[in-house]
């Protein structure tokens, strides 16, 4: 953000959050698969694999909430600013002022 300017909010999730989500999913799933492959019948590695998947799911949910947070606040949505500028330009155009004045004069005479 530059000094004195309004920040621009885009509708796309922040790249760092998206990267974090991908890393958490990738590392969590690979770690869980590694634990499941080490299972020797005692159940210890299976429990570690399940715990890893649970933690991966919680962290992934956190990153998804973080990535989509700006969608929940409509005041951060990027609107089509050209429509408002066009409307404002048309409203203050000299031809439109003349039409308004003619309409006011017409109402006064009738």
Secondary structure as GFF3:
##gff-version 3
##sequence-region A 1 110
A	DSSP	alpha_helix	15	37	.	.	.	ID=ss1
A	DSSP	alpha_helix	44	68	.	.	.	ID=ss2
A	DSSP	three_ten_helix	69	71	.	.	.	ID=ss3
A	DSSP	three_ten_helix	74	76	.	.	.	ID=ss4
A	DSSP	alpha_helix	81	91	.	.	.	ID=ss5
A	DSSP	alpha_helix	94	109	.	.	.	ID=ss6
###
